[in-house]
Amino acid sequence: MTASWVATLGAVARRYAGRPDEADDLFQSACLAILDLRIHPSPALRPWLRQVRGIS
């Protein structure tokens, strides 16, 4: 993951989360899922982040 992509993921997490602590949890869940699934991070994953929110 690049620093730019991590910043983008953080911004998207804040947009979809209701509260700052939820954004942190969502960000961490997304990062762990990306690492676990060996997904190549890309902007195309933004819609996927909404699904991670449902899981976390």
Beta strands, then each sheet from edge to edge (+ up, - down):
end
